[in-house]
Amino acid sequence: MNDTPYYKARMRASKKDAAFESRLSTSAVIGIGTTRLYQIERGIRLPHEDEVMIMAKEYDAPELVEYYCKHVCAIGAYCKKDKD
């Protein structure tokens, strides 16, 4: 399943920069190992905050930060619950 926002953001970034076409070359750019990147993109593991920030910056995908805050971060979930 490659429909996570992290995978989609990398694929969008790959249209502007060929370095993001493969996990191997992406890993050299963003400093996240290929296995870890695979696990994040497949939804097997959750990314750490710093990994999200790096991906958002390098992929030019600020929506990753918002997604993480809304769906992964415990503080974001708490704040969302307060609004409901």
Residue pairs with C-beta under 8 A, 6 or more apart in sequence:
1 42
1 43
2 41
2 42
4 40
4 41
4 42
4 43
5 63
5 64
5 67
6 40
6 41
6 47
6 55
6 64
7 41
7 42
9 55
9 56
9 59
9 61
9 63
9 64
10 20
10 26
10 41
10 55
10 59
11 20
12 59
12 61
13 20
13 58
13 59
13 60
13 61
14 20
14 21
16 60
18 25
19 25
19 26
19 28
19 29
20 26
20 29
20 58
20 59
23 34
23 37
23 38
23 41
24 34
26 32
26 37
27 33
27 34
27 37
29 58
30 37
30 54
30 55
30 58
31 54
32 40
32 51
32 54
32 55
36 45
36 51
38 44
39 45
40 46
40 47
40 51
46 72
47 55
47 68
47 72
49 68
49 73
52 64
52 65
52 68
53 65
55 61
55 64
56 62
56 63
56 64
56 65
68 76
69 75
69 76
70 76
70 77
70 80
71 77
